[in-house]
Amino acid sequence: MLDWLIVVTWRPALVVLPGTEDMSDYRDLGFHLRGFAKGIVICSVGAGIAAGACSLLTALI
């Protein structure tokens, strides 16, 4: 969600590529929402796998 605030709202010169200052894609909230949703799913799956591995290793010790 920080990318919405930084890239879409503030849009500092550091994150804007030279020559693309006027592109409407910087204001595409759907792109950032889809990326956020993908990240949540991937991190949740990774956390579940890590928790399962830790539980399995703890049970074996």
ChimeraX attribute file (.defattr): number of C-alpha atoms within 10 A of each C-alpha:
attribute: neighborCount
match mode: 1-to-1
recipient: residues
	/A:1	9
	/A:2	9
	/A:3	14
	/A:4	18
	/A:5	10
	/A:6	12
	/A:7	17
	/A:8	16
	/A:9	11
	/A:10	11
	/A:11	16
	/A:12	10
	/A:13	10
	/A:14	8
	/A:15	11
	/A:16	14
	/A:17	8
	/A:18	8
	/A:19	7
	/A:20	10
	/A:21	12
	/A:22	8
	/A:23	10
	/A:24	8
	/A:25	12
	/A:26	18
	/A:27	14
	/A:28	12
	/A:29	12
	/A:30	10
	/A:31	12
	/A:32	18
	/A:33	14
	/A:34	11
	/A:35	11
	/A:36	16
	/A:37	11
	/A:38	12
	/A:39	12
	/A:40	12
	/A:41	11
	/A:42	12
	/A:43	12
	/A:44	12
	/A:45	12
	/A:46	12
	/A:47	12
	/A:48	12
	/A:49	12
	/A:50	12
	/A:51	12
	/A:52	12
	/A:53	12
	/A:54	12
	/A:55	11
	/A:56	11
	/A:57	10
	/A:58	9
	/A:59	8
	/A:60	7
	/A:61	5
